[in-house]
Amino acid sequence: MLKLLFKIFSTENKVIPLDAFMRDGEMVAVGEAIHEKVKKLFRGSLAIRMVDAGSDNAAEQELVALGNAFYDVDRFGVHFVASPKHADMLMVTGPVTRNMQEALKKAYDCMPEPKIVVAVGDDAIDGGIFKGSYATTDGAEHTVPVQYHIPGDPPSPKTILSHILKILEANDERASHAIKKTL
């Protein structure tokens, strides 16, 4: 017992401290910018519906990681919803298999206007490693109108967050331009 205790106290600490990731404030700054855009465009809450259209679950794991205690996108006003009827944004993962094509169309049709559709990962963008397979449609664009892409195989949560910010900025510019046209 004493040998084990001695080993514990004499072993060098090789754990990377949590604040090393947060020290530069990059993720926090991106999150705060997302929060400001969400407050402006969606009155404080961006609802995302994620549809797995036949993927290998790599992109889904990264999207689910956004909700864990480390990234905690809920604090920025972003949350995932179970129904497309409540969603502002549809995130599609996977190459869209033929048996998921109709379900994806139905999810898209249930969404209220304006619809923001994002293809997450290389599989959803153009089929990825499944491109040309008889069982897939080679990406989400062949089934629903996709406005934005988040590349990667799979994209990391930080990449997803930074792309969400770019998407919100683009929508903010589009909304501002539309308002100026009507005036």
Sequence and secondary structure as in RCSB ss.txt:
>XXXX:A:sequence
MLKLLFKIFSTENKVIPLDAFMRDGEMVAVGEAIHEKVKKLFRGSLAIRMVDAGSDNAAEQELVALGNAFYDVDR
FGVHFVASPKHADMLMVTGPVTRNMQEALKKAYDCMPEPKIVVAVGDDAIDGGIFKGSYATTDGAEHTVPVQYHI
PGDPPSPKTILSHILKILEANDERASHAIKKTL
>XXXX:A:secstr
 HHHHHHHHHS      HHHHHTT HHHHHHHHHHHHHHHHHTT EEEEEEE S  SHHHHHHHHTTSTTT GGG
GTEEE S GGG SEEEEESS BTTTHHHHHHHHHHS SS EEEEESHHHHH GGGTT TTB SSGGGTS   EEE
 SSS  HHHHHHHHHHHHHHHHHHHHHHHHHH 
